[in-house]
Amino acid sequence: MELQQTFGTNVRNHRKSQGLTQEALAEVVGVSIETIGKIERGVAAPTFSTAQTIANALNVEVTLLFGNEGQTLSSGERGRLVSAINRVLAQMNNDELAKSLALLQAFKGK
């Protein structure tokens, strides 16, 4: 996953986990809703200053938004699949995530 997409996915995940709308985050950060949407989709990259302001608004370290929380994605097919799954999961609401987790655990027999 490209850094821009990783950053956007992490912003979306943290924003949703805190119950914030794109509008609310945009207001705190001082950018448009469209800008937040573009950042979350990975089609626009924030300035360093905006990245720090987003991190502050989400109460996380800015480095967390640029990384995969200590995970190193594999290269090749496995990395591509994990990235694709993460992109789908990042777009789900809490109910959908809970159902997905239950399905994955059932699939793995846990």
VENZI-V97021 format. One record per residue. N is the residue number from 1. RES is the residue in one small letter. SS is DSSP state (A for helix, B for strand, O for the rest). Layout:
n & res & ss
N & RES & SS
N & RES & SS
This chain:
n & res & ss
1 & m & O
2 & e & O
3 & l & A
4 & q & A
5 & q & A
6 & t & A
7 & f & A
8 & g & A
9 & t & A
10 & n & A
11 & v & A
12 & r & A
13 & n & A
14 & h & A
15 & r & A
16 & k & A
17 & s & A
18 & q & O
19 & g & O
20 & l & O
21 & t & O
22 & q & A
23 & e & A
24 & a & A
25 & l & A
26 & a & A
27 & e & A
28 & v & A
29 & v & A
30 & g & O
31 & v & O
32 & s & O
33 & i & A
34 & e & A
35 & t & A
36 & i & A
37 & g & A
38 & k & A
39 & i & A
40 & e & A
41 & r & A
42 & g & O
43 & v & O
44 & a & O
45 & a & O
46 & p & O
47 & t & O
48 & f & A
49 & s & A
50 & t & A
51 & a & A
52 & q & A
53 & t & A
54 & i & A
55 & a & A
56 & n & A
57 & a & A
58 & l & A
59 & n & O
60 & v & O
61 & e & O
62 & v & A
63 & t & A
64 & l & A
65 & l & A
66 & f & A
67 & g & O
68 & n & O
69 & e & O
70 & g & O
71 & q & O
72 & t & O
73 & l & O
74 & s & O
75 & s & O
76 & g & A
77 & e & A
78 & r & A
79 & g & A
80 & r & A
81 & l & A
82 & v & A
83 & s & A
84 & a & A
85 & i & A
86 & n & A
87 & r & A
88 & v & A
89 & l & A
90 & a & A
91 & q & O
92 & m & O
93 & n & O
94 & n & A
95 & d & A
96 & e & A
97 & l & A
98 & a & A
99 & k & A
100 & s & A
101 & l & A
102 & a & A
103 & l & A
104 & l & A
105 & q & A
106 & a & A
107 & f & A
108 & k & A
109 & g & O
110 & k & O
